[in-house]
Amino acid sequence: MRPYGLLLLMLIASGCGGARDDQAIHEEMPRLSLTPLAQICVGGDEVPCQFVNAALATVAPDGRVAVADIFGELREFGRDGQFVRTVGARGGGPGEYRRLVAAGYDGLGRLTVLDQSAMRVQRFDGTGTVDGTATAPFIPGLIGVSVVHGKVALFSLPGASAIGDTVEAHLVLVDPASGDTSSLPGLPEPAIATGDGSMFPIPPLFTVMPIERWAVSPDGAFHLADRERLRIVRRDRAGGTPVVLVDLAVAPRPVTDQDIEAALARRGPIGPPGNTVVAAQLRRQLDAARENAPRVHPLVTRLVILDDGTLLARGSAPPGIDSVRWNVFSAEGDPVGYLLLSAGTSIAAGRLERMLLTIPDADDVPRIGWYGVRSEAEAGAGR
């Protein structure tokens, strides 16, 4: 039996005496720890191993790993972590790109990318040769992109007459070879902008975009995590009634006046020097952001679904603390435990027993590697 499976049975058994309080279930979830398994480019002194942010990282079915900085090259590594090739090149021609914002493999090991500079979708085969090109369509309310099972996913959230009104969030999939599009059934979401045409609207403070809380499982169902409750909803591609997998009424951290003013201060100067029109527009938007600030910090700031269906929900980082809790649930929504990771850590893909993570070192340089998960008790016993 896998270690986290044993933890799950222990957790369920502890609650057999009657109904459990949601807060108690959350607090009693066992802490899990990471075990290093293998690194991508050990040493990292050669150019292919050097990354600025490693914003994109994805895994092929055969274990290959593709990594890229947003403005950098897309580099592919073998299952052993050694550099294999640079996929494509920087530029504007066929097989080239300027600003990669999404990348992912399909079931055949082909790599699909989206170049934001031209909204161009390209697919590379297993040898790094382009075998499909398309242009992503214009989607009103587009707030983010991803790659889901080899197709580019465009996340849209339209504006409303007032911030907070309920609107329909949608996910549109683009085929990299034909350019054909298909839409998944939408889910209701609070609007983060108005539809009055305001220039560069500033969303409410502490807002987590749906693209961070929206993920697609290996069977093609998409999941959405709530902002103010530890709640994860699943909806099949064919539609139908959404299924609630996780729903825990956990006490969130309240947003204080100090939090609001600190967040506004981080936005920097109001507009370019001397441009009073733009400055006035931005000041109005900042006032609206202050007015529409939520009462609590989000309980989920990112949702990740691994290849085995495991759900990982990232919480909010408390002020002054460089660690964030990731709650771990089974594909069915049963609590497994939690990981306490540095705020800059990103979970890219894999399975719970072998996850690909990007972790910044002491100099804030991203280090990419494979990690396993085990309980704190097992880690302390050296097993």
C-alpha positions as CSV (number, residue, x, y, z in Angstrom):
1,M,0.0,0.0,0.0
2,R,1.2,3.5,-0.8
3,P,2.2,5.6,2.2
4,Y,-0.4,8.3,1.5
5,G,-3.1,5.5,1.1
6,L,-2.3,4.3,4.6
7,L,-2.6,7.9,5.9
8,L,-6.0,8.2,4.2
9,L,-7.2,5.0,5.9
10,M,-6.0,6.2,9.3
11,L,-7.7,9.6,8.8
12,I,-11.0,8.0,7.9
13,A,-10.8,5.5,10.8
14,S,-10.2,8.3,13.3
15,G,-13.5,9.8,12.3
16,C,-15.7,6.7,12.4
17,G,-17.1,7.7,15.8
18,G,-19.5,10.3,14.3
19,A,-19.7,13.5,12.3
20,R,-16.5,15.4,12.1
21,D,-16.1,19.2,12.2
22,D,-14.7,20.6,9.0
23,Q,-12.1,22.7,10.8
24,A,-10.9,19.6,12.8
25,I,-10.6,17.5,9.7
26,H,-8.5,20.3,8.1
27,E,-6.3,20.7,11.2
28,E,-5.8,16.9,11.7
29,M,-4.7,16.2,8.1
30,P,-1.3,14.6,8.5
31,R,1.7,16.6,7.3
32,L,3.6,15.2,4.3
33,S,7.2,15.8,3.2
34,L,9.1,15.7,0.0
35,T,11.8,13.2,-0.8
36,P,14.3,14.2,-3.6
37,L,14.4,11.6,-6.4
38,A,16.2,13.1,-9.3
39,Q,17.2,16.6,-10.6
40,I,16.9,18.1,-14.0
41,C,20.4,19.1,-15.1
42,V,22.4,18.4,-11.9
43,G,25.0,21.1,-11.4
44,G,23.3,23.5,-13.8
45,D,26.5,25.2,-15.0
46,E,25.8,24.6,-18.7
47,V,23.6,27.0,-20.7
48,P,20.8,24.5,-21.3
49,C,20.5,24.1,-17.5
50,Q,20.2,27.8,-16.7
51,F,16.8,29.3,-16.2
52,V,15.6,32.7,-15.0
53,N,12.1,31.7,-13.9
54,A,11.3,28.3,-15.4
55,A,7.7,29.5,-15.7
56,L,6.7,26.6,-17.9
57,A,7.4,22.9,-17.1
58,T,5.6,19.9,-18.4
59,V,6.0,16.1,-18.6
60,A,5.5,13.8,-21.6
61,P,4.0,10.3,-21.2
62,D,7.5,8.7,-21.7
63,G,9.0,10.9,-18.9
64,R,10.6,13.6,-21.1
65,V,10.5,17.1,-19.5
66,A,10.1,20.4,-21.3
67,V,11.1,23.6,-19.5
68,A,11.1,27.3,-20.6
69,D,11.4,30.8,-19.3
70,I,8.6,33.1,-20.5
71,F,11.0,35.0,-22.9
72,G,13.4,32.1,-23.3
73,E,14.0,28.9,-25.3
74,L,12.0,25.7,-24.8
75,R,14.4,23.0,-23.7
76,E,13.7,19.3,-23.5
77,F,15.3,16.9,-21.1
78,G,15.3,13.1,-21.0
79,R,13.8,10.9,-18.2
80,D,17.3,10.9,-16.6
81,G,17.3,14.7,-16.4
82,Q,20.0,15.2,-19.1
83,F,19.6,17.8,-21.8
84,V,18.2,16.4,-25.1
85,R,17.4,19.4,-27.4
86,T,16.2,22.9,-27.8
87,V,12.7,22.8,-29.3
88,G,12.1,25.5,-31.9
89,A,13.9,28.8,-31.6
90,R,13.2,32.5,-30.8
91,G,11.8,34.5,-33.7
92,G,8.7,34.9,-35.7
93,G,9.0,32.2,-38.4
94,P,7.8,28.6,-38.5
95,G,8.8,26.7,-35.4
96,E,9.8,30.0,-33.7
97,Y,8.3,32.0,-30.9
98,R,8.9,35.2,-28.9
99,R,6.8,34.8,-25.7
100,L,5.8,31.4,-24.6
101,V,2.9,31.4,-22.1
102,A,1.7,27.8,-22.3
103,A,3.1,24.4,-23.1
104,G,2.0,20.8,-22.7
105,Y,2.3,17.3,-24.2
106,D,-0.5,15.1,-25.6
107,G,-0.9,11.4,-25.2
108,L,1.4,10.7,-28.2
109,G,4.3,12.8,-26.8
110,R,3.8,15.8,-29.1
111,L,4.4,19.2,-27.5
112,T,1.9,22.0,-28.0
113,V,2.9,25.6,-27.2
114,L,1.3,29.1,-27.4
115,D,3.3,32.1,-28.4
116,Q,1.4,35.1,-26.9
117,S,3.2,37.6,-29.2
118,A,1.1,36.4,-32.2
119,M,-1.4,34.1,-30.4
120,R,0.1,31.4,-32.5
121,V,-0.4,27.7,-31.5
122,Q,2.3,25.3,-32.7
123,R,2.8,21.6,-32.2
124,F,6.2,19.8,-32.3
125,D,6.6,16.1,-32.8
126,G,8.9,13.8,-30.8
127,T,11.9,15.0,-32.8
128,G,11.2,18.7,-32.3
129,T,9.8,19.2,-35.8
130,V,6.7,21.4,-36.3
131,D,3.7,19.3,-37.4
132,G,0.8,21.7,-36.7
133,T,0.2,25.4,-36.6
134,A,-3.0,27.4,-35.8
135,T,-4.0,30.9,-34.6
136,A,-5.9,31.2,-31.4
137,P,-9.2,33.0,-31.8
138,F,-10.1,36.3,-30.1
139,I,-12.0,35.5,-26.9
140,P,-13.7,38.4,-25.1
141,G,-12.8,38.4,-21.4
142,L,-9.7,36.3,-22.0
143,I,-7.7,36.1,-18.7
144,G,-5.4,33.2,-19.1
145,V,-4.2,30.3,-21.2
146,S,-3.0,26.7,-20.6
147,V,-2.5,23.5,-22.5
148,V,-4.8,20.6,-21.8
149,H,-4.2,17.2,-23.4
150,G,-2.4,18.7,-26.3
151,K,-4.9,21.5,-27.0
152,V,-4.6,25.1,-26.0
153,A,-7.1,26.1,-23.4
154,L,-8.4,29.7,-23.4
155,F,-10.0,30.9,-20.1
156,S,-12.5,33.7,-20.3
157,L,-14.4,35.6,-17.7
158,P,-16.6,38.4,-19.1
159,G,-17.2,41.7,-17.4
160,A,-20.5,42.6,-15.7
161,S,-22.4,45.7,-14.8
162,A,-20.8,45.6,-11.4
163,I,-17.8,43.8,-9.9
164,G,-19.0,40.7,-8.1
165,D,-22.0,40.0,-10.3
166,T,-22.3,36.4,-11.3
167,V,-21.1,35.7,-14.9
168,E,-20.4,32.5,-16.9
169,A,-16.7,31.6,-17.0
170,H,-15.8,29.5,-20.1
171,L,-13.0,27.3,-21.3
172,V,-12.4,27.1,-25.1
173,L,-10.0,24.4,-26.5
174,V,-8.0,25.0,-29.7
175,D,-6.7,22.1,-31.8
176,P,-3.1,22.9,-32.8
177,A,-3.3,21.2,-36.2
178,S,-6.7,22.3,-37.5
179,G,-7.4,25.4,-35.5
180,D,-10.9,24.0,-34.7
181,T,-12.3,25.1,-31.4
182,S,-14.6,23.4,-28.8
183,S,-16.1,24.8,-25.6
184,L,-16.5,23.1,-22.3
185,P,-19.7,23.8,-20.2
186,G,-19.2,27.0,-18.2
187,L,-19.4,27.5,-14.4
188,P,-20.7,30.6,-12.6
189,E,-18.0,33.0,-11.3
190,P,-18.0,36.5,-9.7
191,A,-17.0,39.1,-12.2
192,I,-13.7,40.8,-11.6
193,A,-14.2,43.7,-14.0
194,T,-17.0,45.8,-15.4
195,G,-18.0,45.9,-19.0
196,D,-18.0,49.7,-19.3
197,G,-14.8,49.8,-21.4
198,S,-12.6,51.2,-18.7
199,M,-9.0,51.2,-19.9
200,F,-6.8,48.4,-18.2
201,P,-9.3,47.7,-15.4
202,I,-7.6,46.7,-12.1
203,P,-9.3,43.6,-10.6
204,P,-10.2,43.5,-6.9
205,L,-7.3,43.0,-4.5
206,F,-6.3,39.5,-3.5
207,T,-8.2,38.1,-6.5
208,V,-7.1,34.7,-7.8
209,M,-7.9,34.3,-11.4
210,P,-10.0,31.3,-12.4
211,I,-7.1,29.9,-14.5
212,E,-5.2,29.4,-11.3
213,R,-8.2,27.6,-9.6
214,W,-9.3,25.7,-12.7
215,A,-7.7,22.4,-13.8
216,V,-8.5,19.5,-16.1
217,S,-8.1,15.9,-14.9
218,P,-6.7,13.0,-17.0
219,D,-10.2,11.9,-17.9
220,G,-11.0,15.3,-19.4
221,A,-13.3,16.6,-16.6
222,F,-12.6,20.1,-15.4
223,H,-12.5,21.3,-11.8
224,L,-12.9,24.7,-10.2
225,A,-11.9,25.6,-6.7
226,D,-13.8,28.3,-4.7
227,R,-12.1,31.4,-3.5
228,E,-13.6,31.8,0.0
229,R,-14.1,28.1,0.9
230,L,-12.1,24.9,0.6
231,R,-14.4,23.6,-2.1
232,I,-13.6,21.8,-5.4
233,V,-16.3,21.2,-8.0
234,R,-15.9,18.7,-10.9
235,R,-17.8,18.9,-14.1
236,D,-17.6,16.4,-17.0
237,R,-16.9,17.6,-20.5
238,A,-20.4,16.5,-21.6
239,G,-21.9,18.9,-19.0
240,G,-24.5,17.7,-16.5
241,T,-24.7,18.5,-12.9
242,P,-21.4,19.6,-11.2
243,V,-20.2,17.2,-8.5
244,V,-18.7,18.6,-5.3
245,L,-15.6,16.6,-4.4
246,V,-14.3,18.7,-1.5
247,D,-16.3,21.0,0.7
248,L,-14.7,22.0,4.0
249,A,-15.8,25.1,5.9
250,V,-12.3,26.1,7.0
251,A,-11.8,29.5,8.8
252,P,-10.1,31.8,6.2
253,R,-7.6,34.5,7.2
254,P,-9.4,37.9,7.2
255,V,-8.2,40.8,5.0
256,T,-7.1,43.7,7.2
257,D,-6.9,47.4,6.4
258,Q,-3.1,47.0,6.6
259,D,-3.3,44.2,4.0
260,I,-5.2,46.4,1.6
261,E,-2.9,49.4,2.0
262,A,0.2,47.2,1.6
263,A,-1.3,45.7,-1.6
264,L,-2.1,49.1,-3.0
265,A,1.4,50.4,-2.2
266,R,3.0,47.5,-4.1
267,R,1.2,48.8,-7.3
268,G,3.7,51.7,-7.4
269,P,3.2,55.2,-8.9
270,I,-0.2,56.1,-10.3
271,G,0.3,56.5,-14.0
272,P,3.1,58.0,-16.1
273,P,4.5,61.4,-14.9
274,G,2.6,64.4,-16.2
275,N,-0.3,62.4,-17.6
276,T,-3.2,63.6,-15.4
277,V,-5.9,61.9,-17.4
278,V,-4.4,58.4,-17.0
279,A,-3.5,59.2,-13.4
280,A,-7.1,60.1,-12.7
281,Q,-8.4,56.9,-14.4
282,L,-6.0,54.7,-12.4
283,R,-6.8,56.5,-9.2
284,R,-10.5,55.8,-9.7
285,Q,-9.7,52.1,-10.4
286,L,-7.5,51.9,-7.3
287,D,-10.3,53.3,-5.2
288,A,-12.7,50.7,-6.7
289,A,-10.2,48.0,-5.9
290,R,-10.1,49.2,-2.3
291,E,-13.8,49.3,-2.1
292,N,-14.3,45.8,-3.7
293,A,-11.5,44.1,-1.7
294,P,-12.7,40.8,-0.3
295,R,-13.3,40.2,3.4
296,V,-10.9,37.2,3.5
297,H,-7.8,35.9,1.8
298,P,-8.6,33.1,-0.7
299,L,-8.4,29.6,0.7
300,V,-7.2,28.3,-2.7
301,T,-4.8,30.2,-4.8
302,R,-4.0,27.4,-7.2
303,L,-5.4,24.0,-8.2
304,V,-3.2,21.3,-9.7
305,I,-4.4,17.8,-10.8
306,L,-1.7,15.2,-11.2
307,D,-1.7,12.3,-13.7
308,D,-3.1,9.9,-11.1
309,G,-6.0,12.3,-10.4
310,T,-4.6,13.6,-7.1
311,L,-5.8,17.1,-6.3
312,L,-3.5,19.7,-4.8
313,A,-4.9,23.0,-3.5
314,R,-2.5,25.8,-2.7
315,G,-3.5,28.2,0.1
316,S,-2.5,31.8,0.8
317,A,0.9,32.7,2.2
318,P,0.5,34.5,5.6
319,P,2.3,37.9,5.7
320,G,6.0,37.6,6.6
321,I,6.1,33.8,6.2
322,D,7.8,32.2,3.2
323,S,5.8,29.0,3.3
324,V,2.4,27.9,1.9
325,R,0.2,25.0,2.7
326,W,-0.8,22.7,-0.1
327,N,-3.8,20.5,0.8
328,V,-3.7,17.1,-0.9
329,F,-6.9,15.1,-1.8
330,S,-7.5,11.9,-3.7
331,A,-9.2,12.0,-7.1
332,E,-12.5,11.3,-5.2
333,G,-11.9,14.2,-2.9
334,D,-10.8,12.3,0.2
335,P,-8.3,14.1,2.4
336,V,-4.7,12.7,2.2
337,G,-2.6,15.3,4.0
338,Y,-0.8,18.5,3.4
339,L,2.6,19.8,2.2
340,L,4.3,22.9,3.6
341,L,6.3,24.4,0.7
342,S,8.2,27.6,0.1
343,A,6.0,30.3,-1.4
344,G,8.0,30.2,-4.7
345,T,7.6,26.5,-5.2
346,S,5.5,25.4,-8.2
347,I,4.1,21.9,-8.8
348,A,4.1,21.1,-12.5
349,A,3.0,17.5,-13.1
350,G,3.6,13.9,-12.4
351,R,2.0,11.5,-9.8
352,L,1.9,11.9,-6.0
353,E,4.8,9.4,-5.7
354,R,6.8,11.2,-8.3
355,M,6.1,14.9,-8.8
356,L,7.9,17.5,-10.9
357,L,8.6,20.6,-8.9
358,T,10.3,23.9,-9.5
359,I,11.9,25.2,-6.3
360,P,13.9,28.5,-6.0
361,D,17.2,28.2,-4.2
362,A,18.8,30.7,-1.8
363,D,19.7,33.0,-4.7
364,D,16.1,32.7,-6.1
365,V,17.3,30.6,-9.1
366,P,14.8,27.9,-10.0
367,R,15.8,24.3,-9.5
368,I,13.7,21.7,-11.2
369,G,13.5,18.1,-10.1
370,W,11.4,15.0,-9.3
371,Y,10.2,14.5,-5.7
372,G,8.3,11.8,-3.9
373,V,5.9,12.2,-1.0
374,R,5.8,10.5,2.3
375,S,4.5,11.1,5.8
376,E,6.5,13.1,8.4
377,A,6.6,10.0,10.6
378,E,8.2,7.9,7.8
379,A,10.6,10.7,7.0
380,G,11.7,10.9,10.7
381,A,12.1,7.1,10.8
382,G,14.3,7.2,7.7
383,R,12.1,5.0,5.6
